[in-house]
């Protein structure tokens, strides 16, 4: 099998594992697959609806179809969020990248190596791809307990990195653009205008 075929095969095996074994594990924790729009087809969304919030998990595969994926997560208030342009985003439409704070679960706590879950080209050349894919999915399931600890207790595990993006705070981009005299942004629609909350 050529290297490019092995890469495709590895990526496909990892996708199958995420859609089956990893999804089954999340289902046991109360998550359901969310059919949120993803034009690229590279992300899988899982949502747990609680009485006071929604917990969101996103599994995103490499855009160049390398056999690797990253797990992101965040908490969304029931009322949704107000994005940086001042638009109200309903709770069921919010994605992790829109949150002021969200986290990532990494394969290794040594961030200089092995950040994403996946199969390296060296491993793929030496070992059985199916065995490697199964091992990586099991690793992601094992490490996901750190995400659950953050959701339930606010504990930040060794493989979890939390990001705070102040540029996502409500209305920040709108206020900056108004100050520069360039509001509204290119591509602004009537629908965007209707969703303004500030």
C-alpha positions as CSV (number, residue, x, y, z in Angstrom):
1,X,0.0,0.0,0.0
2,X,1.4,3.4,-1.0
3,X,1.9,6.1,1.7
4,X,-1.0,8.2,0.4
5,X,-3.3,5.2,0.5
6,X,-2.2,4.4,4.0
7,X,-2.8,7.9,5.1
8,X,-6.4,7.8,3.8
9,X,-7.0,4.4,5.3
10,X,-5.7,5.5,8.7
11,X,-7.9,8.6,8.6
12,X,-10.9,6.5,7.7
13,X,-10.3,4.0,10.5
14,X,-10.0,6.9,13.0
15,X,-13.2,8.4,11.8
16,X,-15.0,5.1,12.0
17,X,-13.7,4.7,15.6
18,X,-14.9,8.2,16.6
19,X,-18.4,7.6,15.1
20,X,-18.8,4.3,16.8
21,X,-16.7,3.5,19.9
22,X,-16.0,7.1,21.0
23,X,-19.6,8.1,20.3
24,X,-20.9,5.1,22.2
25,X,-18.8,6.1,25.2
26,X,-20.1,9.7,25.1
27,X,-23.6,8.4,24.9
28,X,-23.1,6.6,28.2
29,X,-22.2,10.0,29.7
30,X,-25.4,11.5,28.4
31,X,-24.2,13.1,25.1
32,X,-26.0,12.8,21.8
33,X,-24.7,13.3,18.3
34,X,-25.6,16.8,17.3
35,X,-26.4,17.5,13.6
36,X,-24.9,21.0,13.6
37,X,-23.9,22.3,10.2
38,X,-20.3,21.7,9.3
39,X,-19.7,22.3,5.6
40,X,-16.2,20.8,5.7
41,X,-17.5,17.4,7.0
42,X,-14.4,17.3,9.3
43,X,-16.2,17.8,12.6
44,X,-18.5,15.7,14.8
45,X,-20.5,17.4,17.5
46,X,-21.9,15.9,20.7
47,X,-24.2,17.7,23.1
48,X,-25.3,16.9,26.6
49,X,-28.4,18.9,27.6
50,X,-28.6,19.7,31.3
51,X,-31.2,21.7,33.2
52,X,-28.8,24.6,33.6
53,X,-26.5,24.4,30.5
54,X,-25.4,22.5,27.5
55,X,-22.1,20.6,27.4
56,X,-20.6,20.5,23.9
57,X,-17.8,18.2,22.6
58,X,-16.4,18.7,19.1
59,X,-14.1,16.2,17.4
60,X,-12.3,17.8,14.5
61,X,-10.2,16.0,11.9
62,X,-7.2,17.5,10.2
63,X,-8.2,19.6,7.2
64,X,-5.5,18.1,5.0
65,X,-6.9,14.6,5.8
66,X,-3.9,13.5,7.9
67,X,-4.9,10.7,10.3
68,X,-5.3,12.9,13.3
69,X,-8.0,14.6,15.3
70,X,-8.4,17.0,18.2
71,X,-11.2,17.1,20.9
72,X,-12.5,20.5,21.9
73,X,-15.2,21.2,24.6
74,X,-17.1,23.9,26.3
75,X,-20.1,24.9,28.3
76,X,-23.0,27.0,26.8
77,X,-25.6,28.8,29.0
78,X,-29.2,27.9,28.2
79,X,-29.8,31.4,26.9
80,X,-27.1,31.0,24.3
81,X,-24.4,33.7,23.8
82,X,-24.0,37.1,22.4
83,X,-21.1,37.0,19.9
84,X,-18.4,39.5,19.3
85,X,-20.6,41.3,16.7
86,X,-23.5,41.6,19.1
87,X,-25.6,38.9,17.6
88,X,-27.6,36.6,19.8
89,X,-26.6,32.9,19.0
90,X,-29.1,30.3,20.3
91,X,-27.7,27.7,22.6
92,X,-28.1,24.9,20.0
93,X,-26.1,26.8,17.4
94,X,-23.1,27.8,19.4
95,X,-19.7,26.1,18.6
96,X,-16.6,25.9,20.7
97,X,-14.7,28.5,18.7
98,X,-17.3,31.1,19.5
99,X,-17.0,30.7,23.3
100,X,-14.9,33.1,25.4
101,X,-13.6,30.0,27.2
102,X,-13.2,26.5,25.8
103,X,-10.9,23.6,26.2
104,X,-8.9,21.1,24.2
105,X,-8.0,17.6,25.2
106,X,-4.5,16.6,23.9
107,X,-3.0,13.2,23.4
108,X,0.1,14.1,25.4
109,X,0.7,16.5,28.2
110,X,4.0,17.3,26.7
111,X,2.8,19.8,24.2
112,X,5.8,19.8,22.0
113,X,5.0,16.3,20.8
114,X,1.8,14.5,20.0
115,X,-0.8,17.2,20.6
116,X,-3.5,15.6,18.4
117,X,-4.8,12.1,18.6
118,X,-3.7,10.1,15.6
119,X,-1.4,7.8,13.8
120,X,2.0,9.0,12.7
121,X,3.4,8.0,9.3
122,X,6.2,6.1,11.1
123,X,3.7,4.1,13.1
124,X,1.6,3.5,10.1
125,X,4.5,2.1,8.1
126,X,5.5,-0.3,10.9
127,X,2.3,-1.6,12.5
128,X,-1.2,-2.7,11.6
129,X,-3.4,0.3,10.9
130,X,-6.5,-1.2,12.5
131,X,-4.7,-2.0,15.7
132,X,-3.2,1.5,15.8
133,X,-6.6,3.2,15.2
134,X,-8.3,1.1,17.9
135,X,-5.5,1.9,20.3
136,X,-5.8,5.7,19.6
137,X,-9.6,5.7,20.1
138,X,-9.2,3.8,23.4
139,X,-6.6,6.4,24.4
140,X,-9.0,9.2,23.6
141,X,-11.8,7.5,25.7
142,X,-9.4,7.0,28.6
143,X,-8.2,10.6,28.6
144,X,-11.7,12.0,28.2
145,X,-12.2,11.5,31.9
146,X,-10.2,14.7,32.3
147,X,-12.8,16.5,30.3
148,X,-15.6,15.0,32.3
149,X,-13.8,16.1,35.5
150,X,-13.7,19.7,34.1
151,X,-17.4,19.6,33.2
152,X,-18.5,18.2,36.6
153,X,-15.9,19.6,39.1
154,X,-13.9,22.3,37.3
155,X,-10.7,20.2,37.6
156,X,-8.1,20.9,34.9
157,X,-6.3,17.6,34.0
158,X,-2.8,17.2,32.7
159,X,-3.9,16.8,29.1
160,X,-6.4,19.6,29.1
161,X,-5.6,23.2,28.0
162,X,-8.2,25.9,28.5
163,X,-8.2,28.9,26.2
164,X,-9.7,32.3,27.0
165,X,-10.4,34.4,24.0
166,X,-11.3,38.0,24.9
167,X,-12.0,38.7,21.3
168,X,-15.1,36.5,21.6
169,X,-16.6,38.6,24.4
170,X,-20.1,40.1,23.7
171,X,-19.9,43.0,21.2
172,X,-16.1,43.4,21.2
173,X,-15.7,43.3,17.4
174,X,-18.8,45.6,16.9
175,X,-17.5,48.2,19.3
176,X,-14.0,48.2,17.7
177,X,-15.5,48.5,14.2
178,X,-17.8,51.3,15.2
179,X,-14.8,53.2,16.8
180,X,-12.9,52.8,13.5
181,X,-16.0,53.9,11.4
182,X,-16.3,50.7,9.5
183,X,-19.5,49.2,10.9
184,X,-21.2,47.0,9.6
185,X,-18.7,44.4,8.4
186,X,-18.6,43.2,4.8
187,X,-21.2,40.5,4.2
188,X,-23.5,41.7,6.9
189,X,-27.0,40.6,6.2
190,X,-30.5,41.5,7.3
191,X,-30.6,38.3,9.3
192,X,-27.5,39.4,11.1
193,X,-29.1,42.7,11.9
194,X,-32.3,41.0,13.2
195,X,-30.1,38.9,15.6
196,X,-28.4,42.0,17.1
197,X,-28.8,42.1,20.9
198,X,-26.6,45.2,21.7
